[in-house]
Amino acid sequence: MTSRVTLISAAISEALREARFDDGSPVDASGLRAAAAAVDAGAVPAGDRLWVSPGVRCRQTAEALGLDGAVDVPELAGLEVGRWRGATLGEVSAAEPEAVGRWLADPTAAPHGGESVRAFCDRVAGCLERAAEQDGRIVAVVEPEVVRALLVRALGAPESAFWRVDVAPLTATEFSGRAGRWNVRAGRPLEGRA
């Protein structure tokens, strides 16, 4: 059985614009306009099942895209960064340079008191494997780091590759295949069909 999963990265928020670790900030006005434009362009993919990361920005993006009835999937929550929540990477780097260096270099490190990149990748990969057991198309609105983690796992890349992937707001990344073997189409903007 071939499964199809489309991940839509959440619309822009002030926290994302400022490179701030997510603190529950909502989608900003430009993000809502971009989501409305995607709807107007007919660029929002349809799904048999709709999933959403439990964060504010993801829920608001799903609503703005007309993905009514999306089910919160706790395993698709963004990376838990503990005490760094709400701070910018610059602020944390100035206050804790050794901790940031360790976190960026070692996928098993969690100096912020949250979860490591490895633990995060493992957590979200379980959702992709669960999706492989279901018929039909799944569309999920998620945080950019969820897309990065699933790309790392689906492609069998080392966890260090997590930091090498950029995911723009309101882009679709499509996975097709089955558990253990996924094909990926990454980064299609929602403003129109490619």
C-alpha positions in Angstrom: 0.0 0.0 0.0 1.3 3.4 -0.9 0.7 6.2 1.6 0.6 9.9 0.9 1.4 12.5 3.5 1.5 16.3 2.8 3.0 18.5 5.5 2.2 22.2 5.3 4.5 24.4 7.3 2.7 26.9 9.4 2.2 30.5 8.3 4.6 33.2 9.5 4.4 34.6 13.0 6.3 37.3 14.8 8.3 34.6 16.7 9.3 33.0 13.4 10.1 36.3 11.8 12.4 37.2 14.8 14.0 33.7 14.9 12.6 33.3 18.4 12.0 29.8 19.8 8.3 29.3 19.7 6.4 30.8 22.6 2.9 30.2 21.4 2.7 33.4 19.3 -0.1 33.6 16.8 0.1 33.8 13.0 0.6 37.5 12.0 -1.5 39.5 9.5 0.9 38.8 6.6 0.7 35.0 7.4 -3.1 35.2 7.3 -3.1 37.1 4.0 -0.7 34.4 2.5 -3.0 31.6 3.7 -6.0 33.4 2.2 -4.1 33.8 -1.1 -3.4 30.0 -1.1 -7.0 29.2 -0.6 -8.0 31.7 -3.4 -5.4 30.1 -5.7 -6.8 26.6 -5.0 -3.4 25.6 -3.8 -4.4 23.9 -0.6 -4.2 20.1 -1.0 -7.1 18.0 0.0 -6.8 15.1 2.4 -8.8 12.1 3.7 -7.5 12.8 7.1 -6.4 16.2 8.5 -3.8 16.5 11.2 -2.4 19.5 13.0 0.5 20.2 15.4 -1.0 21.3 18.7 0.6 24.8 18.6 -1.4 28.0 18.2 0.3 29.0 14.9 -0.4 25.6 13.4 -4.1 25.5 14.5 -4.6 29.1 13.1 -2.9 28.2 9.8 -5.1 25.1 9.4 -8.2 27.2 10.1 -7.1 29.9 7.6 -6.4 27.3 5.0 -10.0 25.9 5.4 -8.7 22.6 6.8 -11.7 22.3 9.1 -11.8 19.3 11.5 -8.0 18.9 11.7 -7.2 16.6 14.6 -4.4 17.6 17.1 -1.6 15.1 17.0 0.6 15.6 20.1 3.5 13.7 18.6 3.7 16.4 15.9 4.3 19.2 18.4 7.4 21.4 17.7 10.8 20.8 19.3 10.6 21.3 23.1 13.4 23.8 24.0 12.8 24.0 27.7 14.0 27.3 29.3 14.9 28.7 25.9 11.3 29.1 24.9 10.5 32.7 23.8 14.2 33.7 23.5 16.0 34.3 20.2 18.9 32.1 19.2 21.1 35.3 19.5 20.0 35.9 23.1 20.6 32.3 24.1 24.0 32.2 22.3 25.1 35.3 24.2 23.9 33.9 27.6 24.9 30.2 27.1 27.4 30.0 24.2 28.8 26.6 25.3 25.3 25.1 25.7 24.2 26.3 22.2 27.4 25.0 20.6 26.8 21.6 22.3 23.1 21.5 21.2 24.0 22.4 17.6 26.9 19.8 17.4 25.4 16.9 19.3 22.0 15.5 18.3 21.7 13.8 21.8 22.3 17.0 23.7 19.4 18.9 25.4 21.1 21.6 27.5 17.9 23.7 27.5 16.1 21.1 29.6 13.8 20.1 26.7 14.3 17.3 24.2 17.3 16.5 22.0 17.2 16.6 18.2 17.5 12.8 18.2 14.5 12.4 20.6 12.5 14.9 18.6 13.2 13.1 15.3 12.3 9.8 16.9 9.0 11.2 18.2 7.8 12.7 15.0 9.0 9.7 12.9 6.5 7.6 14.7 3.7 9.6 13.0 5.1 9.0 9.6 5.2 5.3 10.3 1.7 5.4 11.6 0.6 7.2 8.4 2.1 4.4 6.4 -0.4 2.0 7.9 -3.4 4.0 6.7 -5.1 4.3 3.3 -5.7 7.7 1.7 -4.0 11.0 1.9 -3.1 12.8 5.1 -2.6 16.5 5.1 -0.9 18.0 8.3 -0.1 21.5 9.3 3.1 21.4 11.3 6.0 23.5 12.6 9.0 23.9 10.2 11.2 21.7 12.5 8.7 18.9 12.2 9.2 18.9 8.4 12.9 18.9 8.9 12.8 16.0 11.3 10.6 13.9 9.0 12.9 14.7 6.0 15.9 13.5 8.0 14.1 10.2 9.0 12.5 9.6 5.6 15.8 10.0 3.8 17.8 8.1 6.3 20.1 11.2 6.7 22.2 11.7 9.9 20.6 13.8 12.5 23.2 16.5 11.9 21.4 17.1 8.6 18.5 18.5 10.7 20.3 21.9 10.9 21.0 21.9 7.1 17.3 22.1 6.0 15.4 25.3 5.7 11.6 25.2 5.6 9.8 28.3 4.4 6.3 29.2 5.8 3.3 27.9 3.9 5.2 25.3 1.8 4.1 21.8 1.2 6.4 18.8 1.5 5.0 15.6 0.2 5.9 12.1 1.2 4.8 9.1 -0.7 5.6 5.4 -0.2 5.5 3.1 2.7 7.3 2.5 6.0 11.0 2.3 5.4 10.9 3.7 1.9 9.7 7.2 1.2 9.9 9.5 -1.8 9.9 13.2 -1.0 8.9 16.3 -2.9 9.9 19.3 -0.8 9.1 22.9 -0.5 6.3 23.6 -3.0 4.9 27.1 -2.2 1.1 27.1 -1.6 0.5 30.3 -3.6 0.0 28.2 -6.7 0.6 24.8 -8.2 4.1 23.9 -9.4 
